[in-house]
Amino acid sequence: MNSYLRDFVQTTQELLDSRQVRMMGQWRHHGRITCLDHSLFVAYISFRCARLLHLDSAAAARAGLLHDLYLYDPKDKSAHPGNQCFDHPRAAERNASALTRLTPKERNIILSHMWPLGGAMPRSVEALLVDLVDTVCAGLEFSHLYHPGRLRRQLGVVPLQAAA
């Protein structure tokens, strides 16, 4: 495991071990990509970019991992009010706040990750970074240029399967 991966795991270990984060492996987010795989991809790339730019890499990694912690099937219209695209940041922030203590910066990163389409205004460079990385990662996933399941396997994160 390279030093970036090791440092990323060390920074996010409590979250990677949590049932809620591993539950994200139950739902598809971008086509064939699970919410867990997408969130790990965003978190890891945000972490690396923040490190290179001498930003708060811990906030970028933690909030990047939790930015889509909405914990419901997005195709099930009865599971969420309104438009999934615009409303899921608030559900993710509520779930993330229940899971761990968020800093104000992490909270804003989660709430603003769909900016300018919906949600809060980014209040830090890290929030803008995660928003941009989320968009780029989604584009790579939709275009089938990268499957982030490889990263999940490298990290050794085991998704929870849906209850039978």
Secondary structure, DSSP 8 states (H G I E B T S, - for coil): --HHHHHHHHHHHHHHTSHHHHHGGGSEEETTEEHHHHHHHHHHHHHHHHHHTTS-HHHHHHHHHHTT---S-TT-GGGSSS-HHHHHHHHHHHHHHHHS---HHHHHHHHTTTTTTSS----SHHHHHHHHHHHHHHHHHHTTS--THHHHHHHT--------
